[in-house]
Amino acid sequence: MVSNMILEKTSVPARGLFLSIAASFMSGQLAWAAPEGMLKTAPANPQKATAAAGEKAKAQSEPEKTLSEAEKKSALAALKSLHLRTPIEGFDLQRIKGAFYEKRGEEIHHAADLLAERNTPVFAVADGKIAKLFLSKAGGITIYQFDPSERFVFYYAHLEKYAEGLAEGKSIKRGELIGYVGTSGNAPKNTPHLHFSVGVMDQSKKWWQAIEVDPFEVLTDK
């Protein structure tokens, strides 16, 4: 509320300007041009903020996408036909049994962590191409690889660095060197490992929306 004490000590013209400015502030719309040297304050856009909050709430409330039993069976059969090799040479796959279903905070892991020494070579699990090289806060130095059919995406994260010459769009072969184990992103700095996942994409090929399947079910140690 505007103070009467201030108004009493203000001339009539100035009082009118003061009241106009105050009314503009109170309505949430500052409609005057401040003289040069004075701070100009842009009004907030409550409609835009409300819309953004609504979109965020909608995204959070959407149920997690899953595969039907028939879709999962088809995907696993196709993945097994690719004879996916382990991304780390000589790694004992029994060590990741059940890791896919482990909790990470409030969420299911939906991936496997292959522990190895820092700078251990990481190899492509199948033929395909490099879809995306990405640096993220969580995954750190990451690789998204598509299989030849572009139905599946293989995700390698927490890398120390990429293999020399690796680039987006590059065709790669099964067993080709693509990177090195590290602790980039949010990985514990004393626990180098490869975060690896296998995702099933729809026709949009949006790899960030892929539905993961258990790597233990489709990787081979050969």
SVG drawing of the C-alpha trace seen along z (x, -y; Angstrom):
<svg xmlns="http://www.w3.org/2000/svg" viewBox="-3 -20 47 87">
<polyline fill="none" stroke="black" stroke-width="0.4" points="0.0,0.0 1.3,-3.5 2.2,-5.6 0.1,-8.7 3.2,-10.4 5.0,-10.2 1.9,-11.6 1.5,-14.5 5.0,-15.7 4.6,-15.4 3.4,-18.0 0.2,-17.3 1.8,-16.5 4.4,-14.4 1.8,-12.8 -0.1,-11.7 3.0,-10.2 3.8,-8.4 0.4,-6.9 0.5,-5.9 3.8,-4.1 2.6,-2.4 -0.5,-1.2 1.5,0.2 3.8,2.1 0.8,3.4 -0.9,4.7 2.3,6.5 2.9,4.3 5.4,1.5 4.3,-0.7 6.6,-3.7 10.0,-4.5 12.5,-5.1 14.8,-8.1 18.3,-7.3 20.5,-6.1 17.6,-4.5 17.1,-0.7 14.5,0.7 12.7,3.7 11.1,6.1 7.8,7.5 7.4,11.2 5.2,13.2 3.0,15.2 1.2,16.9 4.5,18.2 5.7,19.4 2.4,21.2 2.6,22.9 6.2,24.0 5.2,25.4 2.3,27.3 4.5,28.9 7.0,30.0 4.2,31.5 2.8,33.2 6.2,34.8 6.7,36.0 3.2,37.5 3.5,39.5 3.9,43.2 7.2,44.8 7.2,46.4 7.6,50.2 7.6,53.0 4.9,55.5 5.9,59.1 5.7,59.7 7.8,56.6 10.4,57.6 10.6,61.1 11.1,59.8 13.7,57.3 15.7,59.9 15.7,62.3 16.9,59.6 19.6,58.5 20.8,62.1 21.2,62.5 23.7,59.6 26.0,61.6 26.8,58.6 30.3,58.9 31.2,57.6 32.5,54.0 35.4,54.8 37.7,57.6 37.6,60.6 34.9,59.2 33.0,61.8 29.4,61.1 28.2,62.9 29.3,59.8 26.5,57.8 23.7,60.3 20.8,58.5 22.5,55.1 19.8,53.9 17.2,54.1 19.2,52.5 18.0,49.2 19.9,45.9 18.2,43.6 14.5,43.8 15.0,45.2 15.8,48.5 19.3,48.6 18.2,50.0 21.9,50.5 25.0,52.4 28.2,51.0 31.3,52.9 34.0,52.1 37.5,52.0 40.8,50.0 40.9,46.5 41.8,46.3 40.8,49.9 39.8,50.1 36.1,50.1 35.1,51.8 31.9,51.5 29.5,54.4 28.3,54.6 28.6,53.2 26.9,49.9 27.5,46.2 28.2,43.5 24.9,41.6 26.0,39.1 29.0,38.1 27.8,36.2 29.1,34.6 26.5,34.7 26.4,33.8 25.4,37.3 27.0,39.6 30.1,37.5 31.8,38.4 29.3,40.6 28.7,42.5 25.4,43.4 25.8,46.1 23.1,47.4 23.1,51.0 22.9,51.4 19.1,51.5 18.9,48.4 16.4,50.3 18.7,50.5 21.0,48.0 24.0,48.9 25.0,46.3 28.5,46.1 29.1,43.6 31.6,42.3 34.4,42.7 37.8,41.2 38.2,40.2 37.2,41.2 39.3,43.3 41.3,41.3 39.4,40.4 36.0,41.2 33.3,39.0 29.5,38.7 28.3,40.6 31.3,42.8 30.7,46.4 32.2,48.9 32.8,52.6 32.1,55.0 35.2,55.1 36.5,51.7 38.1,49.5 35.8,46.5 36.9,45.3 38.4,45.9 36.9,46.6 36.9,43.6 34.9,41.7 33.5,38.7 30.1,37.3 28.7,38.3 30.7,41.6 32.6,42.0 36.1,40.7 37.7,43.8 35.5,46.3 36.2,46.3 33.6,48.2 31.7,48.3 28.0,47.6 26.4,49.6 22.9,49.9 20.9,51.4 17.9,49.5 15.0,50.3 13.9,47.4 10.7,46.7 10.5,45.3 11.3,41.8 14.8,43.0 15.0,40.7 17.6,42.5 16.9,40.5 13.5,42.1 14.7,45.7 13.3,48.4 16.2,50.4 16.5,54.1 18.9,56.0 22.4,56.2 23.0,59.4 20.4,61.1 22.0,60.2 25.8,59.8 28.1,62.7 31.7,63.1 33.0,64.1"/>
</svg>
